[in-house]
Amino acid sequence: MKISGIKATILGEANSNQPDSCLLELTTNAGLTGLALAHPQARDVILAMARDVLTDADPRGVLTHWQKAGKWQTLNDSAVSIHARAVLDIALWDLKAKVRNEPLWKILGAGRPRVNAYASWTDHAPAEKPFDDWTEQISGQMGMRAGKLVVGSDFEANQRNLARLRQALSANTFEPQLMIDAGGQWLPKAAIRHIQSLETEFDLTWVAGISERGDYLGAKSVSNSIRAAVCVGKDLGRRSAYLPFLQNYAADVIEIDLHDFGITGALQMADAAFGVELPITLSAYPGNVQVHLAAALPYCMSVEAAVGLPVDETISSDVSFESGWGVAGDQPGHGLCLSHGLSEPVKKERVD
């Protein structure tokens, strides 16, 4: 079996300056197609890496391709090349599972294809109606028991929004899991003061973004001063950037983003976290591919739910959320599939 075609299609309105996503399709001479969704800005780099690393390659050698792509990335080092490598890896794992006609969670060795999930609200100053609609959706339709808020410097607003989220989630559990993300806006001392004040009223599960990127000493200081766990990783990207946090026990939860690590890299990072007995959480990925992966990882405490897909009428996913659990389906591959042939809205495409 060989990869016979590589196609990257920009999805979104034809006249949009900010298209939704880029759909990567790796086709084989056996008639199978591996799918992944990427940032549109990475399209050209993805195609260049795929052309140099995967042309006429057997898609089943995923680990070998990961290593070759790593060498290509070293020579063309950038955040975009990191993302390109991850996206190609996701498409290859999709193909590997489809070759065996099994869902990805089975290929990875999981026996129970579900994991605890949480939903995220990303606006630190939400309008009341949209926020209430969101809490109603996640607590009612999705049955969520956990939620994360991006917070700002307004303590009263943070307190008010956390109270509203806790009330909504209380419909499904007596002990809602509440997380916050400060987006790196707070210095460690400000983070300690703010979080300690919140903890007089709320039992926070973990906090993220509480120091500048890579500031492991600041993260360790915060971790030692608050009850909640400190979560790091969302903005680190590179595997080497995690090392100081692991070496210095400066984190309590490790967050892994498939946009940066793909499946293979996430497996490696999860093993590293397992080596120092730290739990992990997985960031959202379109179609919730991360649910398939989470089912096979040690110490995986939760996944972030991705709500909605770009061009929903074209792409679907067999991952669902039930009673606060992310549940992976039995469809071969990682769950993403084309509902029908691509049509408008499509901006452009290129085949190599």
N, C-alpha and C positions, 0 to 999 in steps of 0.2 A: 504494500500500500504506500502511496506517495501523495504528498500535497500537490495538487494540480492547479490550484487557483487561489489568489489572495485578493479580496475585494474589501474596500473601505468606503462606506456610504455615509455621507453627512445627512442626518435626519433633522427635520425642522422645516419651518416655513421657507419657501424658496427665496423670499426677499428679506429674510431675517439676518441681522448682523450678529446674532447670538443663537446659533442653531442648538438644538437640544443635546445632541449626542452624535457619536460616530459608531456605526455598526460595522464590526469586523467579521468577515466570513472567510474561513479557511475551508476550501473544498478539496476533496480527494478523488482519485481515480476510481474509488469504490462507491462514489455517489453520496458520501456522507459530508456534512458541513458542521464545522465547529464555530460557535458564535461567542462574541464578547462585545461589550459596550464600552466606549472610550470617550475621553474628552475630545471634542472636535479639533482643538488646536494641536493634538498629537498625531493627527492622521498621516501626515507626510513622513514623520519619523517612524511610525508603526510600519508603514509600507516599505520604507528603506530597510529597517531591521528584518522584517519578514523576508524580503527579497534576498538579503545576504545570508540569513541563518536557516530559513526553512524551505528554500527552493528545492523541489524534488526530494524532500526529506520524509522519512517515515514518521507520521505524527505520534506514534505510540511511544517514542523515545523522549518522553517529556523532560526527564531530568537532564539528559544530554543537551537538549535544546535550551533549557534554562541556563546551563553553564556556558554554552556558546553565546547566548544572548547577553550574558553577563560580561563576557569579553568584549563584545560589540559595544555594550554600554560604557565600559571603561574607556574605550577609544573615542566615544561620542558622549561624554559625561554631561548630563543635565537632568533636571527634574522630569522633563518630557520623556527622555530615554528610559528613565526608571519606570514611568507609567507605561510606556510602550512595551517594555519587557513583561510587565505584569499582565497586560491585556492579552498579549500573545499566549502567555502561559494559561490564562483562563480558557481561551479558545481551544488550546491543545488538550486540556483536561476534558473539555466537553467532547472533543473527538474521541479521546481515549475511552470515555464511558460509553459513547455511542457505538464504538467498535464492538464492545462486549454486550451491547443492548441492555445496559443497566443504568440506574440513576447514579449520579456522582457519589452520593453518600455511601452506596454499597461498594463502589470501587475503592473508596478511601477506608473501608473497613468498619463503618458505623453499623450498629445494630438497632438504633432507635433514632429515626430521622426527625427529631424535634429538639428545640432549644428555647430557653427562656428569652423573651424579646422585650425591647423597650422602644418607645417612640421619642423623637426629638423635635423640639420647637426651636427654630434657629434665630428668631427675631427677639433681641433683648428688650425691645419696647413694643410689645404686641398690642394691636387694637383689640378692644374687648370682644367684638362679635367674631372675628376670625379665630381668635384664641379659644373662645367658647365652642365654636364649631369643631375645632381640632380636638379639644378634650372630649367632646361628645363622640367624635368618630373613633378615637383610640380606645375609649373606655367602653363604648357600646358595640360598634361593629367588630373591633379587633379584640376586645376583651382584655386590654392591656392592664398589667399590674405595676408597670414601671414606666417612668418618663424622665426625659432630660430637658433642661432649659438652658439656653444661652443667656447669661446674666451680664448686666452692666454695672455701673458704679452707683446706681440709685438703689440704696438698700431697701427702702420702703416698697419700691416697685418689685424688686426681687422677692421680697417677703410676701407680697400680695399675690404674685403669680404662682409661687410655690404652693401657697395655700389653696388656690383655685385648682391647681393640678392635683394636689393631694386629695381634695374633695372629690374630683372626678374619678380618680383611680380607686377610691375607697368603695366604689360600687362593686368592685371585683375582688377586693382583698382587705383584710383588717390592717395589714402592714404594707402600704405602697412603698415601692422603691423609688426614691427621688435622687436624681443626679443633676449637677450643674456644671456648666462649661463657661469659664471666664474669658476664653479666647485670648489668653496671654496678656490681658489688659492690666492685671494687678501685679504689683511687686509682692514678694513673699510676705512682708510684714502687713501690707494692706490686705492680702488674701487671708492671713491668719485672723486678723481683726474682724473682717467681714464674715468669714465662715463661722468663727466662734459665736458671733452674734446670731447667725441663722440657726446654729445648732441648739440654741436655747429653746427654739420652737419646733425645729424639724430634725428628724433622724435621717441624715443624708447618707446614701449608700457610697457614692464616690464623687470626687470633684476633679475636674480636668481644666487645663488651660490656666493654671494658677501661678505660672511664672513664665519668663521668656523662654523661647524655644531653646532646648538644650541645657537649661539651667538646672542641673541635677542637684546642686547644693541647695538651691531655693526650694525645689520640690521636696527634698529630704527635710528641710526645716519646717515646711508646712505640714508634712506627714507626721512629724513628731509633736505637732502642736494642736492638732484637731482630732476629733473622733472618727470622722469619715476617712475612707481610703483615698489615696491620691492616684489618679489614673493618668498615664502618660503614653504618648505614641502617635496620636492623631496627626501631629504636624512634623513628626521626625523624618518619615520617608525612608531614609537609608537604614539598613541593618546596623551599621557601625554606630549610628547616632543613639541607639538603644544601649550600647555597651556601658557607658558611664552610669546609667540608671541601674543596670543590673549589678555591676560591680560594687556599687556603693549603697545598694539596697535603698535607693532613693525613690522607689515607686512601689505601690501596693497592688496596682492593677495595670496590665499591659494592654494597650489598644492597638489592634492591627487592622490596617486598611488594605483591602484587596486591590484598590487602585494603585498602590505602590508595591505590593508584594505578590499579587497573583495568588494562585493556590500553592505552588511549590514554596515560594518565599514565606507564606503564612505558616505552612507546616514547619519550616525551619525555625521561625521566630517563636512559634508555640512550644517547640522543643526546648528552645533556650529559656523561655519563661518557666517551663516545667522543671528545668534543671535547678532553678532557685526557688521553686515552689510558689510561683506567683500565678494567680488566675489571669485569664485573658478575656477581652471582649472584642468583638468584631464590628467595625464600622459598616455603615450601609453601602451596598452596591446595587446598581439597577437590576431589578428582577429578583433580588434577595438570594443571589447565588451563595452568599456567605452562610446561609442556613444549612446548605448541603455540607459545607466544610466544618461548621461548628459541631455538627453531630459526631465528628470523628476526632475532635481535639481534646486533649487532656485539660482539665481545669478551665474549661470554657464556661464562664458564668452567664453570658448573655450575648445577644446580637442586636445591633441597631436596625430597626425596620426601615426599609426604603419604600416610601408610599408613592405609587404611580410609576409609569414607564414613559420614556419618550415615544411619541407616536403610538399611543396605546392600541390603535386598531391594527397596527402592523406587527407588533411584538407582544408576546404574552409570556407568563411565567406560571409554572405549576406549584410554586411555593405559596403557601397560604398562612394566615394567622388566626389561631383559634384559642380563645381563653388565655391570651397572653403568651402563647407558644408560637414560635415559627415552625411550620411543619413542611418538610420537603416531600415532594411527590415521587411517584414511581416512574415518571417519564424518563427514557434514556437521556443521559447527559446531565447538565447542571440546572435544567429547568427552563432556561430561556428558549423560546422557539419563535419562528416566523409564522404568524397567523395566516398570511397569504403573501403573494409576491409583492415586492416593494413597488409602491406607486407614490404619487404626491401625498404628503409633502416630502420631497427629496431635493436637496440642493445640488449635489453633484456626486459623481462616483468615479472610481478609477480601478482598473483591473490590471494586475501585474501577473 
